[in-house]
Amino acid sequence: MLELYHGGPGANSLKALLPLHEKGLEYRSHLLNLIEFEQHEPWFVKINPNGQVPVLVHDGRVITESTVINEYVDECFAAVPLRPAEPFGRAQMRVWTKFVDEYFCPALSFLGWHAMIRTAVSGLSKEEFEAKIARIPLKEQQDKWRESAAQVWTPAQLDDWRRKVRVSIQRMDKGMQGPWMLGQQFTLADVSLFSMLIGMPQRYADIVNEKDSPKVVDWYARMMERPAVKAVLAIPRPAAQTLAARQAQSGAR
Ligand SMILES: N[C@@H](CCC(=O)N[C@@H](CS)C(=O)NCC(=O)O)C(=O)O
């Protein structure tokens, strides 16, 4: 029996959701609202001491880290393979998934948090906010919540993260080997990259567009046609709904 704790189709949660759907696997879905800090509640921190999603539970055993989850799922349920069969292809795939985890995702994440967290927590008093922060197990995540709510990141930091996002897209465009990142086979490299790219043609139109990254634009259109992608994108994203409601409230004030 498979269970997935996730925040809906965005970033690392999207990354772990996609292979389950590509493989047609049944799983019990546990949807958390990240803006309501549900991932830091004691019951969830017992499951993942980092207080983060996604988390896969397979026959009662817990697996964390989206990239690790995806390789695990592919090993256990190999009927629809999402990794190249030969070692060189698998190495190439891992260069992409590592690049996403260490370079692309962090830059994109800081920009996203800077854009949304202040509004997301605007309804909380200082004391309520600090009480929420006190429950976050990772010091780095406490800092990220506090700093993004206080908008302390400098224009130079924001520019550098934006530069990294542009570099990531350019690297993808140059590296595209066929209809999918590694050529003819759809792999976990596509899954990882798409989990970051989702919504970017709209939100980062100056970076992801026909002129500057034509292969990425074509690949993104192909991704959006995949039945598994359509199914995953239909799953609600509670944090996005909460954020939209708070944005509407703060716009009305
Ligand atoms: N390295 C972890 C990172 C997980 C992660 O950053 N999760 C985010 C959602 S994409 C999260 O739970 N954020 C809420 C928080 O940290 O409070 C992975 O790849 O699974």
PDBQT file of the ligand as one rigid body, heavy atoms in Angstrom, charges set to zero:
ROOT
HETATM    1  N1  LIG A 301      14.680  18.208  -0.388  1.00  0.00    +0.000 N 
HETATM    2  C1  LIG A 301      13.265  18.061  -0.133  1.00  0.00    +0.000 C 
HETATM    3  C2  LIG A 301      12.673  19.450  -0.083  1.00  0.00    +0.000 C 
HETATM    4  C3  LIG A 301      11.197  19.402   0.265  1.00  0.00    +0.000 C 
HETATM    5  C4  LIG A 301      10.593  20.792   0.272  1.00  0.00    +0.000 C 
HETATM    6  O1  LIG A 301      11.271  21.821   0.098  1.00  0.00    +0.000 OA
HETATM    7  N2  LIG A 301       9.272  20.827   0.458  1.00  0.00    +0.000 N 
HETATM    8  C5  LIG A 301       8.554  22.073   0.476  1.00  0.00    +0.000 C 
HETATM    9  C6  LIG A 301       7.437  22.069  -0.542  1.00  0.00    +0.000 C 
HETATM   10  S1  LIG A 301       8.056  22.051  -2.176  1.00  0.00    +0.000 SA
HETATM   11  C7  LIG A 301       7.908  22.256   1.845  1.00  0.00    +0.000 C 
HETATM   12  O2  LIG A 301       7.464  21.308   2.468  1.00  0.00    +0.000 OA
HETATM   13  N3  LIG A 301       7.844  23.523   2.270  1.00  0.00    +0.000 N 
HETATM   14  C8  LIG A 301       7.165  23.947   3.442  1.00  0.00    +0.000 C 
HETATM   15  C9  LIG A 301       8.069  24.329   4.561  1.00  0.00    +0.000 C 
HETATM   16  O3  LIG A 301       9.293  24.108   4.446  1.00  0.00    +0.000 OA
HETATM   17  O4  LIG A 301       7.556  24.844   5.541  1.00  0.00    +0.000 OA
HETATM   18  C10 LIG A 301      12.621  17.216  -1.238  1.00  0.00    +0.000 C 
HETATM   19  O5  LIG A 301      13.092  17.270  -2.381  1.00  0.00    +0.000 OA
HETATM   20  O6  LIG A 301      11.654  16.498  -0.956  1.00  0.00    +0.000 OA
ENDROOT
TORSDOF 0
